[in-house]
């Protein structure tokens, strides 16, 4: 029954099918981001409080481990890109975007907090949402695009 309904929707309303399929990717993107945040906080707690590492070292280790988790989950689950041929190129692009996003985050936080006098927590939430939207499109249409981008 489900397959017949899916075929009917796809046959008569192909745009709707693409939108519904894209919505699934949005949910996966959000879930992956949420679990990456939780993992980052767990690693930070472990290295700082349990293993008694310096806060900056703990933050760096947590970021690196979370980054690796985030890349592989996005690649294989969120965007369903299982081609390994260009994985090194993809991870380099992904790292470049992450560093670029860090710069954007710092700049937006400076503008929101120092220039516009907004609350720093609300500013970080707004910044995270803006960067999340930008990242989704870069990851989906460039880095993990099956037809172009990093020749995945």
C-alpha positions in Angstrom: 0.0 0.0 0.0 2.8 2.4 1.0 4.7 1.8 -2.3 1.5 2.4 -4.3 0.9 5.7 -2.5 4.5 6.7 -2.9 4.4 5.9 -6.6 1.2 7.9 -7.0 2.6 11.0 -5.3 5.8 10.7 -7.2 4.1 10.3 -10.5 1.7 13.1 -10.2 3.5 15.5 -7.8 7.3 15.0 -8.3 8.0 18.4 -6.7 6.1 17.4 -3.5 8.1 14.2 -3.3 11.4 16.0 -3.5 10.2 18.5 -0.8 9.2 15.7 1.5 12.5 13.9 0.9 14.4 17.1 1.6 12.5 17.5 4.9 13.8 14.2 6.0 17.3 15.4 5.4 16.6 18.6 7.6 15.5 16.4 10.5 18.6 14.2 10.1 20.8 17.3 10.0 19.2 18.7 13.2 19.4 15.4 15.0 23.1 15.0 14.0 23.8 18.5 15.2 22.1 17.8 18.5 24.0 14.6 19.2 27.2 16.3 18.2 26.6 19.0 20.8 25.9 16.4 23.4 29.0 14.4 22.5 31.1 17.6 22.6 29.8 18.4 26.1 30.5 14.8 27.3 34.1 14.9 25.9 34.7 18.3 27.4 33.4 17.1 30.8 35.5 13.9 30.6 38.8 15.6 29.6 38.4 18.6 31.9 36.7 17.2 35.0 37.6 13.5 35.0 41.1 13.5 33.3 42.0 16.9 34.7 43.3 18.3 31.4 43.6 22.0 30.8 40.4 23.7 29.7 41.8 24.7 26.3 43.3 21.3 25.7 40.0 19.7 26.7 38.0 22.0 24.5 40.3 21.2 21.5 40.1 17.5 22.0 36.3 17.6 22.4 36.0 19.7 19.2 38.2 17.3 17.2 36.4 14.2 18.4 33.0 15.8 17.8 34.1 17.1 14.4 35.0 13.6 13.3 31.7 12.2 14.5 29.8 15.0 12.8 31.6 14.5 9.5 31.0 10.8 9.3 27.4 10.9 10.5 26.6 13.6 8.0 28.4 11.9 5.2 26.9 8.4 5.6 23.5 9.0 7.3 22.3 12.6 6.8 23.3 13.0 3.2 23.6 9.2 2.4 26.9 9.7 0.6 28.7 6.3 0.8 31.4 6.9 -1.9 34.8 6.7 -0.3 36.8 7.8 -3.4 36.8 11.5 -2.5 36.6 11.3 1.3 39.9 13.0 1.9 38.8 16.0 -0.3 35.4 16.1 1.4 36.9 16.1 4.9 39.3 18.9 3.9 36.4 21.0 2.6 34.4 20.1 5.6 37.2 21.3 7.9 37.6 24.5 5.9 33.9 25.2 6.3 34.1 24.5 10.0 37.0 27.0 10.4 35.2 29.5 8.2 32.1 29.1 10.4 34.2 29.6 13.5 35.3 33.0 12.0 31.7 33.9 11.1 30.6 32.9 14.6 33.2 35.1 16.2 32.4 38.1 13.9 28.6 37.8 14.4 29.1 37.4 18.2 31.2 40.6 18.2 28.6 42.5 16.2 25.6 41.2 18.3 27.2 41.5 21.7 29.7 44.4 21.4 28.1 46.6 18.8 24.4 45.9 19.3 24.5 45.1 23.0 22.4 41.9 22.7 22.5 39.2 25.4 25.5 36.8 24.6 23.4 33.6 25.0 20.6 34.8 22.7 23.3 36.0 20.3 24.9 32.6 20.3 21.6 30.9 19.6 20.9 33.3 16.7 24.4 32.8 15.4 24.1 29.0 15.6 20.9 29.0 13.7 22.3 31.2 10.9 25.4 29.1 10.6 23.4 25.9 10.7 21.3 27.1 7.8 24.4 28.1 5.8 26.1 24.8 6.7 23.2 22.7 5.6 23.2 24.2 2.1 27.0 24.0 1.8 27.1 20.3 3.0 24.1 19.3 1.0 24.8 21.0 -2.3 28.6 21.1 -2.4 30.5 18.8 -0.1 28.1 15.7 -0.1 26.3 16.4 -3.4 26.3 13.1 -5.3 26.2 14.8 -8.7 28.7 17.6 -8.4 30.8 19.4 -5.7 33.6 17.2 -4.4 33.0 14.6 -7.1 31.5 12.2 -4.6 
